[in-house]
Amino acid sequence: MVVLKIENNMKKLLGLFLAIVLLVPILLYFLTYKGEREFTELNSLPEVRTVIENSRSLSGTPYDPFMGMYDNIGGRFGFIVCSDVPNIAYGKAGYSFKILLEKSFNQSPDFYDSSNGNNPSNPFFHRRARNLFSYFQSIDSLKSVSYSPQTGDLVFYRKSQNGYIAHVALVTEVFDGGYRVMESAPKTLFAQEVDMESPIERGWILAGFGKVY
């Protein structure tokens, strides 16, 4: 009898394991981002409401565990990294950060660390948070941590006090005494809208804001 119970339990566990193995990929498929990533339009600044709606449409999209590495295999399967949030939100509204960064690099290359192939010919150039940070420096629109952000601004973070820019999010809502951001980050697993304290509580250090409007 005991052996029979053990066998039945083993069968149940095996069935549960197989169900999870089959269901997880299916669930991830429905959650992944399947839209455009390369935007070639640079119209006038779009309505900020449209940008925020575009960013919120990414809510629940899984974070790329490979962070764009290995020939962007994660991105090919529909996962996103932090910089994809502002790139997609603005890009779908006809405002390409990729084009802006290319123009900025060509006009003001000294603002960028071009070592190790970090230039517009690299397909990941516009997806690096530090390059977005440099872009706002180059156009004199980078604001200090004491700045009160506006909806549509980008927020930059470091891993350590003197470290490089490693994370970026998009301001989606501003209210008395604070703001909310849409972000995609390793510890959140999925893109989500969070209060301004959330990234700080997860260890990020606020580095400044990129003023868009």
PyMOL commands that set and color helices and strands:
alter all, ss='L'
color gray80, all
select helices_A, chain A and resi 2-31+48-56+69-76+84-91+97-107+109-111+115-117+125-127+129-138+197-201
alter helices_A, ss='H'
color red, helices_A
select strands_A, chain A and resi 142-143+154-158+165-175+178-183+192-195+205-210
alter strands_A, ss='S'
color yellow, strands_A
deselect
rebuild
show_as cartoon
